[in-house]
């Protein structure tokens, strides 16, 4: 499958502005900008297993496309939502439990890179 592999974050364009818009405080934004995230993705049809490794934690996340699940960010922010495929893009729509803000994430393999 296209998403299978290990992907390391090489750049974050406008990441701090994004975190600010999501309501993340300034200290957590500064830490988040340097977390050195690495994703290992295993896809089997509609089922995904994603291992997130960073300077702050390592967790395994299992989900099926189109099925809501709960997830917490490294800073403890709790979200609920789901991932779906839209063409070749993996699209995640999540809502913060504490302030109701919507987070939409897009992942797409372009060449040999995972773009988010």
Chimera marker file (.cmm) of the C-alpha trace (Angstrom):
<marker_set name="trace">
<marker id="1" x="0.000" y="0.000" z="0.000" r="1" g="1" b="0" radius="0.5"/>
<marker id="2" x="1.108" y="3.553" z="-0.677" r="1" g="1" b="0" radius="0.5"/>
<marker id="3" x="1.366" y="4.664" z="2.973" r="1" g="1" b="0" radius="0.5"/>
<marker id="4" x="3.395" y="1.704" z="4.249" r="1" g="1" b="0" radius="0.5"/>
<marker id="5" x="6.814" y="2.738" z="5.490" r="1" g="1" b="0" radius="0.5"/>
<marker id="6" x="8.694" y="4.881" z="7.971" r="1" g="1" b="0" radius="0.5"/>
<marker id="7" x="8.473" y="8.640" z="7.543" r="1" g="1" b="0" radius="0.5"/>
<marker id="8" x="10.509" y="11.303" z="9.373" r="1" g="1" b="0" radius="0.5"/>
<marker id="9" x="9.430" y="14.932" z="9.628" r="1" g="1" b="0" radius="0.5"/>
<marker id="10" x="11.943" y="17.067" z="7.748" r="1" g="1" b="0" radius="0.5"/>
<marker id="11" x="10.162" y="20.431" z="7.803" r="1" g="1" b="0" radius="0.5"/>
<marker id="12" x="7.137" y="22.098" z="9.348" r="1" g="1" b="0" radius="0.5"/>
<marker id="13" x="5.823" y="25.040" z="7.355" r="1" g="1" b="0" radius="0.5"/>
<marker id="14" x="3.600" y="27.315" z="9.487" r="1" g="1" b="0" radius="0.5"/>
<marker id="15" x="3.371" y="24.659" z="12.216" r="1" g="1" b="0" radius="0.5"/>
<marker id="16" x="3.575" y="27.134" z="15.097" r="1" g="1" b="0" radius="0.5"/>
<marker id="17" x="0.804" y="29.303" z="13.582" r="1" g="1" b="0" radius="0.5"/>
<marker id="18" x="-1.299" y="26.176" z="13.120" r="1" g="1" b="0" radius="0.5"/>
<marker id="19" x="-0.802" y="25.155" z="16.769" r="1" g="1" b="0" radius="0.5"/>
<marker id="20" x="-1.664" y="28.691" z="17.911" r="1" g="1" b="0" radius="0.5"/>
<marker id="21" x="-4.912" y="28.587" z="15.901" r="1" g="1" b="0" radius="0.5"/>
<marker id="22" x="-5.720" y="25.247" z="17.561" r="1" g="1" b="0" radius="0.5"/>
<marker id="23" x="-5.413" y="26.867" z="20.999" r="1" g="1" b="0" radius="0.5"/>
<marker id="24" x="-2.045" y="25.354" z="22.027" r="1" g="1" b="0" radius="0.5"/>
<marker id="25" x="-0.223" y="27.561" z="24.562" r="1" g="1" b="0" radius="0.5"/>
<marker id="26" x="3.101" y="29.211" z="23.697" r="1" g="1" b="0" radius="0.5"/>
<marker id="27" x="5.303" y="26.851" z="25.767" r="1" g="1" b="0" radius="0.5"/>
<marker id="28" x="3.795" y="23.732" z="24.190" r="1" g="1" b="0" radius="0.5"/>
<marker id="29" x="4.112" y="25.306" z="20.727" r="1" g="1" b="0" radius="0.5"/>
<marker id="30" x="7.843" y="25.843" z="21.262" r="1" g="1" b="0" radius="0.5"/>
<marker id="31" x="8.312" y="22.246" z="22.427" r="1" g="1" b="0" radius="0.5"/>
<marker id="32" x="6.147" y="20.855" z="19.619" r="1" g="1" b="0" radius="0.5"/>
<marker id="33" x="8.234" y="22.584" z="16.981" r="1" g="1" b="0" radius="0.5"/>
<marker id="34" x="11.205" y="20.396" z="17.992" r="1" g="1" b="0" radius="0.5"/>
<marker id="35" x="9.650" y="16.983" z="18.608" r="1" g="1" b="0" radius="0.5"/>
<marker id="36" x="11.456" y="15.133" z="15.740" r="1" g="1" b="0" radius="0.5"/>
<marker id="37" x="8.379" y="13.073" z="14.877" r="1" g="1" b="0" radius="0.5"/>
<marker id="38" x="8.773" y="9.789" z="13.012" r="1" g="1" b="0" radius="0.5"/>
<marker id="39" x="5.752" y="7.826" z="11.720" r="1" g="1" b="0" radius="0.5"/>
<marker id="40" x="5.778" y="4.134" z="10.875" r="1" g="1" b="0" radius="0.5"/>
<marker id="41" x="2.629" y="3.225" z="8.956" r="1" g="1" b="0" radius="0.5"/>
<marker id="42" x="1.280" y="-0.241" z="8.193" r="1" g="1" b="0" radius="0.5"/>
<marker id="43" x="-1.822" y="-0.338" z="6.013" r="1" g="1" b="0" radius="0.5"/>
<marker id="44" x="-3.883" y="-3.450" z="5.345" r="1" g="1" b="0" radius="0.5"/>
<marker id="45" x="-6.929" y="-2.419" z="3.328" r="1" g="1" b="0" radius="0.5"/>
<marker id="46" x="-8.978" y="-0.080" z="5.539" r="1" g="1" b="0" radius="0.5"/>
<marker id="47" x="-6.989" y="-0.892" z="8.684" r="1" g="1" b="0" radius="0.5"/>
<marker id="48" x="-4.002" y="1.231" z="9.713" r="1" g="1" b="0" radius="0.5"/>
<marker id="49" x="-1.434" y="0.797" z="12.461" r="1" g="1" b="0" radius="0.5"/>
<marker id="50" x="0.621" y="3.943" z="13.021" r="1" g="1" b="0" radius="0.5"/>
<marker id="51" x="3.573" y="4.133" z="15.384" r="1" g="1" b="0" radius="0.5"/>
<marker id="52" x="4.362" y="7.723" z="16.372" r="1" g="1" b="0" radius="0.5"/>
<marker id="53" x="7.847" y="8.228" z="17.817" r="1" g="1" b="0" radius="0.5"/>
<marker id="54" x="9.070" y="11.620" z="19.005" r="1" g="1" b="0" radius="0.5"/>
<marker id="55" x="11.294" y="13.195" z="21.636" r="1" g="1" b="0" radius="0.5"/>
<marker id="56" x="8.313" y="13.121" z="24.002" r="1" g="1" b="0" radius="0.5"/>
<marker id="57" x="6.647" y="9.741" z="23.531" r="1" g="1" b="0" radius="0.5"/>
<marker id="58" x="6.139" y="6.645" z="21.433" r="1" g="1" b="0" radius="0.5"/>
<marker id="59" x="2.622" y="5.313" z="20.885" r="1" g="1" b="0" radius="0.5"/>
<marker id="60" x="0.832" y="2.865" z="18.608" r="1" g="1" b="0" radius="0.5"/>
<marker id="61" x="-2.473" y="3.923" z="17.081" r="1" g="1" b="0" radius="0.5"/>
<marker id="62" x="-4.821" y="1.489" z="15.351" r="1" g="1" b="0" radius="0.5"/>
<marker id="63" x="-7.784" y="2.688" z="13.343" r="1" g="1" b="0" radius="0.5"/>
<marker id="64" x="-10.099" y="1.737" z="10.510" r="1" g="1" b="0" radius="0.5"/>
<marker id="65" x="-11.029" y="4.219" z="7.810" r="1" g="1" b="0" radius="0.5"/>
<marker id="66" x="-14.318" y="5.979" z="8.518" r="1" g="1" b="0" radius="0.5"/>
<marker id="67" x="-14.551" y="4.831" z="12.145" r="1" g="1" b="0" radius="0.5"/>
<marker id="68" x="-14.322" y="7.434" z="14.927" r="1" g="1" b="0" radius="0.5"/>
<marker id="69" x="-11.721" y="6.880" z="17.630" r="1" g="1" b="0" radius="0.5"/>
<marker id="70" x="-10.156" y="8.820" z="20.488" r="1" g="1" b="0" radius="0.5"/>
<marker id="71" x="-6.604" y="10.102" z="20.334" r="1" g="1" b="0" radius="0.5"/>
<marker id="72" x="-4.415" y="12.314" z="22.494" r="1" g="1" b="0" radius="0.5"/>
<marker id="73" x="-1.632" y="14.582" z="21.286" r="1" g="1" b="0" radius="0.5"/>
<marker id="74" x="1.802" y="14.581" z="22.948" r="1" g="1" b="0" radius="0.5"/>
<marker id="75" x="0.739" y="17.580" z="25.061" r="1" g="1" b="0" radius="0.5"/>
<marker id="76" x="-2.263" y="15.669" z="26.437" r="1" g="1" b="0" radius="0.5"/>
<marker id="77" x="-4.876" y="17.352" z="24.230" r="1" g="1" b="0" radius="0.5"/>
<marker id="78" x="-7.694" y="14.877" z="23.632" r="1" g="1" b="0" radius="0.5"/>
<marker id="79" x="-9.345" y="14.528" z="20.228" r="1" g="1" b="0" radius="0.5"/>
<marker id="80" x="-12.055" y="12.414" z="18.675" r="1" g="1" b="0" radius="0.5"/>
<marker id="81" x="-12.526" y="11.784" z="14.961" r="1" g="1" b="0" radius="0.5"/>
<marker id="82" x="-11.590" y="9.583" z="12.036" r="1" g="1" b="0" radius="0.5"/>
<marker id="83" x="-9.413" y="9.174" z="8.950" r="1" g="1" b="0" radius="0.5"/>
<marker id="84" x="-10.843" y="8.628" z="5.450" r="1" g="1" b="0" radius="0.5"/>
<marker id="85" x="-9.425" y="8.292" z="1.950" r="1" g="1" b="0" radius="0.5"/>
<marker id="86" x="-10.197" y="11.065" z="-0.530" r="1" g="1" b="0" radius="0.5"/>
<marker id="87" x="-8.554" y="10.020" z="-3.774" r="1" g="1" b="0" radius="0.5"/>
<marker id="88" x="-4.907" y="9.344" z="-2.900" r="1" g="1" b="0" radius="0.5"/>
<marker id="89" x="-5.046" y="11.456" z="0.263" r="1" g="1" b="0" radius="0.5"/>
<marker id="90" x="-5.588" y="10.267" z="3.789" r="1" g="1" b="0" radius="0.5"/>
<marker id="91" x="-7.815" y="12.911" z="5.410" r="1" g="1" b="0" radius="0.5"/>
<marker id="92" x="-8.261" y="13.086" z="9.172" r="1" g="1" b="0" radius="0.5"/>
<marker id="93" x="-10.997" y="15.162" z="10.789" r="1" g="1" b="0" radius="0.5"/>
<marker id="94" x="-10.740" y="15.498" z="14.542" r="1" g="1" b="0" radius="0.5"/>
<marker id="95" x="-12.410" y="17.661" z="17.174" r="1" g="1" b="0" radius="0.5"/>
<marker id="96" x="-10.633" y="18.858" z="20.312" r="1" g="1" b="0" radius="0.5"/>
<marker id="97" x="-12.612" y="17.746" z="23.348" r="1" g="1" b="0" radius="0.5"/>
<marker id="98" x="-11.661" y="20.790" z="25.431" r="1" g="1" b="0" radius="0.5"/>
<marker id="99" x="-12.558" y="23.630" z="23.059" r="1" g="1" b="0" radius="0.5"/>
<marker id="100" x="-14.440" y="22.038" z="20.137" r="1" g="1" b="0" radius="0.5"/>
<marker id="101" x="-11.959" y="23.259" z="17.501" r="1" g="1" b="0" radius="0.5"/>
<marker id="102" x="-11.786" y="21.167" z="14.348" r="1" g="1" b="0" radius="0.5"/>
<marker id="103" x="-8.441" y="19.782" z="13.192" r="1" g="1" b="0" radius="0.5"/>
<marker id="104" x="-8.210" y="18.567" z="9.606" r="1" g="1" b="0" radius="0.5"/>
<marker id="105" x="-5.023" y="16.776" z="8.552" r="1" g="1" b="0" radius="0.5"/>
<marker id="106" x="-4.039" y="15.599" z="5.098" r="1" g="1" b="0" radius="0.5"/>
<marker id="107" x="-1.430" y="12.941" z="4.331" r="1" g="1" b="0" radius="0.5"/>
<marker id="108" x="-0.329" y="12.047" z="0.837" r="1" g="1" b="0" radius="0.5"/>
<marker id="109" x="2.635" y="10.161" z="-0.573" r="1" g="1" b="0" radius="0.5"/>
<marker id="110" x="4.339" y="12.334" z="-3.201" r="1" g="1" b="0" radius="0.5"/>
<marker id="111" x="7.323" y="10.618" z="-4.786" r="1" g="1" b="0" radius="0.5"/>
<marker id="112" x="9.260" y="9.206" z="-1.861" r="1" g="1" b="0" radius="0.5"/>
<marker id="113" x="7.885" y="11.658" z="0.729" r="1" g="1" b="0" radius="0.5"/>
<marker id="114" x="4.872" y="11.681" z="3.008" r="1" g="1" b="0" radius="0.5"/>
<marker id="115" x="3.412" y="15.194" z="2.832" r="1" g="1" b="0" radius="0.5"/>
<marker id="116" x="1.178" y="16.335" z="5.682" r="1" g="1" b="0" radius="0.5"/>
<link id1="1" id2="2" r="1" g="1" b="0" radius="0.2"/>
<link id1="2" id2="3" r="1" g="1" b="0" radius="0.2"/>
<link id1="3" id2="4" r="1" g="1" b="0" radius="0.2"/>
<link id1="4" id2="5" r="1" g="1" b="0" radius="0.2"/>
<link id1="5" id2="6" r="1" g="1" b="0" radius="0.2"/>
<link id1="6" id2="7" r="1" g="1" b="0" radius="0.2"/>
<link id1="7" id2="8" r="1" g="1" b="0" radius="0.2"/>
<link id1="8" id2="9" r="1" g="1" b="0" radius="0.2"/>
<link id1="9" id2="10" r="1" g="1" b="0" radius="0.2"/>
<link id1="10" id2="11" r="1" g="1" b="0" radius="0.2"/>
<link id1="11" id2="12" r="1" g="1" b="0" radius="0.2"/>
<link id1="12" id2="13" r="1" g="1" b="0" radius="0.2"/>
<link id1="13" id2="14" r="1" g="1" b="0" radius="0.2"/>
<link id1="14" id2="15" r="1" g="1" b="0" radius="0.2"/>
<link id1="15" id2="16" r="1" g="1" b="0" radius="0.2"/>
<link id1="16" id2="17" r="1" g="1" b="0" radius="0.2"/>
<link id1="17" id2="18" r="1" g="1" b="0" radius="0.2"/>
<link id1="18" id2="19" r="1" g="1" b="0" radius="0.2"/>
<link id1="19" id2="20" r="1" g="1" b="0" radius="0.2"/>
<link id1="20" id2="21" r="1" g="1" b="0" radius="0.2"/>
<link id1="21" id2="22" r="1" g="1" b="0" radius="0.2"/>
<link id1="22" id2="23" r="1" g="1" b="0" radius="0.2"/>
<link id1="23" id2="24" r="1" g="1" b="0" radius="0.2"/>
<link id1="24" id2="25" r="1" g="1" b="0" radius="0.2"/>
<link id1="25" id2="26" r="1" g="1" b="0" radius="0.2"/>
<link id1="26" id2="27" r="1" g="1" b="0" radius="0.2"/>
<link id1="27" id2="28" r="1" g="1" b="0" radius="0.2"/>
<link id1="28" id2="29" r="1" g="1" b="0" radius="0.2"/>
<link id1="29" id2="30" r="1" g="1" b="0" radius="0.2"/>
<link id1="30" id2="31" r="1" g="1" b="0" radius="0.2"/>
<link id1="31" id2="32" r="1" g="1" b="0" radius="0.2"/>
<link id1="32" id2="33" r="1" g="1" b="0" radius="0.2"/>
<link id1="33" id2="34" r="1" g="1" b="0" radius="0.2"/>
<link id1="34" id2="35" r="1" g="1" b="0" radius="0.2"/>
<link id1="35" id2="36" r="1" g="1" b="0" radius="0.2"/>
<link id1="36" id2="37" r="1" g="1" b="0" radius="0.2"/>
<link id1="37" id2="38" r="1" g="1" b="0" radius="0.2"/>
<link id1="38" id2="39" r="1" g="1" b="0" radius="0.2"/>
<link id1="39" id2="40" r="1" g="1" b="0" radius="0.2"/>
<link id1="40" id2="41" r="1" g="1" b="0" radius="0.2"/>
<link id1="41" id2="42" r="1" g="1" b="0" radius="0.2"/>
<link id1="42" id2="43" r="1" g="1" b="0" radius="0.2"/>
<link id1="43" id2="44" r="1" g="1" b="0" radius="0.2"/>
<link id1="44" id2="45" r="1" g="1" b="0" radius="0.2"/>
<link id1="45" id2="46" r="1" g="1" b="0" radius="0.2"/>
<link id1="46" id2="47" r="1" g="1" b="0" radius="0.2"/>
<link id1="47" id2="48" r="1" g="1" b="0" radius="0.2"/>
<link id1="48" id2="49" r="1" g="1" b="0" radius="0.2"/>
<link id1="49" id2="50" r="1" g="1" b="0" radius="0.2"/>
<link id1="50" id2="51" r="1" g="1" b="0" radius="0.2"/>
<link id1="51" id2="52" r="1" g="1" b="0" radius="0.2"/>
<link id1="52" id2="53" r="1" g="1" b="0" radius="0.2"/>
<link id1="53" id2="54" r="1" g="1" b="0" radius="0.2"/>
<link id1="54" id2="55" r="1" g="1" b="0" radius="0.2"/>
<link id1="55" id2="56" r="1" g="1" b="0" radius="0.2"/>
<link id1="56" id2="57" r="1" g="1" b="0" radius="0.2"/>
<link id1="57" id2="58" r="1" g="1" b="0" radius="0.2"/>
<link id1="58" id2="59" r="1" g="1" b="0" radius="0.2"/>
<link id1="59" id2="60" r="1" g="1" b="0" radius="0.2"/>
<link id1="60" id2="61" r="1" g="1" b="0" radius="0.2"/>
<link id1="61" id2="62" r="1" g="1" b="0" radius="0.2"/>
<link id1="62" id2="63" r="1" g="1" b="0" radius="0.2"/>
<link id1="63" id2="64" r="1" g="1" b="0" radius="0.2"/>
<link id1="64" id2="65" r="1" g="1" b="0" radius="0.2"/>
<link id1="65" id2="66" r="1" g="1" b="0" radius="0.2"/>
<link id1="66" id2="67" r="1" g="1" b="0" radius="0.2"/>
<link id1="67" id2="68" r="1" g="1" b="0" radius="0.2"/>
<link id1="68" id2="69" r="1" g="1" b="0" radius="0.2"/>
<link id1="69" id2="70" r="1" g="1" b="0" radius="0.2"/>
<link id1="70" id2="71" r="1" g="1" b="0" radius="0.2"/>
<link id1="71" id2="72" r="1" g="1" b="0" radius="0.2"/>
<link id1="72" id2="73" r="1" g="1" b="0" radius="0.2"/>
<link id1="73" id2="74" r="1" g="1" b="0" radius="0.2"/>
<link id1="74" id2="75" r="1" g="1" b="0" radius="0.2"/>
<link id1="75" id2="76" r="1" g="1" b="0" radius="0.2"/>
<link id1="76" id2="77" r="1" g="1" b="0" radius="0.2"/>
<link id1="77" id2="78" r="1" g="1" b="0" radius="0.2"/>
<link id1="78" id2="79" r="1" g="1" b="0" radius="0.2"/>
<link id1="79" id2="80" r="1" g="1" b="0" radius="0.2"/>
<link id1="80" id2="81" r="1" g="1" b="0" radius="0.2"/>
<link id1="81" id2="82" r="1" g="1" b="0" radius="0.2"/>
<link id1="82" id2="83" r="1" g="1" b="0" radius="0.2"/>
<link id1="83" id2="84" r="1" g="1" b="0" radius="0.2"/>
<link id1="84" id2="85" r="1" g="1" b="0" radius="0.2"/>
<link id1="85" id2="86" r="1" g="1" b="0" radius="0.2"/>
<link id1="86" id2="87" r="1" g="1" b="0" radius="0.2"/>
<link id1="87" id2="88" r="1" g="1" b="0" radius="0.2"/>
<link id1="88" id2="89" r="1" g="1" b="0" radius="0.2"/>
<link id1="89" id2="90" r="1" g="1" b="0" radius="0.2"/>
<link id1="90" id2="91" r="1" g="1" b="0" radius="0.2"/>
<link id1="91" id2="92" r="1" g="1" b="0" radius="0.2"/>
<link id1="92" id2="93" r="1" g="1" b="0" radius="0.2"/>
<link id1="93" id2="94" r="1" g="1" b="0" radius="0.2"/>
<link id1="94" id2="95" r="1" g="1" b="0" radius="0.2"/>
<link id1="95" id2="96" r="1" g="1" b="0" radius="0.2"/>
<link id1="96" id2="97" r="1" g="1" b="0" radius="0.2"/>
<link id1="97" id2="98" r="1" g="1" b="0" radius="0.2"/>
<link id1="98" id2="99" r="1" g="1" b="0" radius="0.2"/>
<link id1="99" id2="100" r="1" g="1" b="0" radius="0.2"/>
<link id1="100" id2="101" r="1" g="1" b="0" radius="0.2"/>
<link id1="101" id2="102" r="1" g="1" b="0" radius="0.2"/>
<link id1="102" id2="103" r="1" g="1" b="0" radius="0.2"/>
<link id1="103" id2="104" r="1" g="1" b="0" radius="0.2"/>
<link id1="104" id2="105" r="1" g="1" b="0" radius="0.2"/>
<link id1="105" id2="106" r="1" g="1" b="0" radius="0.2"/>
<link id1="106" id2="107" r="1" g="1" b="0" radius="0.2"/>
<link id1="107" id2="108" r="1" g="1" b="0" radius="0.2"/>
<link id1="108" id2="109" r="1" g="1" b="0" radius="0.2"/>
<link id1="109" id2="110" r="1" g="1" b="0" radius="0.2"/>
<link id1="110" id2="111" r="1" g="1" b="0" radius="0.2"/>
<link id1="111" id2="112" r="1" g="1" b="0" radius="0.2"/>
<link id1="112" id2="113" r="1" g="1" b="0" radius="0.2"/>
<link id1="113" id2="114" r="1" g="1" b="0" radius="0.2"/>
<link id1="114" id2="115" r="1" g="1" b="0" radius="0.2"/>
<link id1="115" id2="116" r="1" g="1" b="0" radius="0.2"/>
</marker_set>
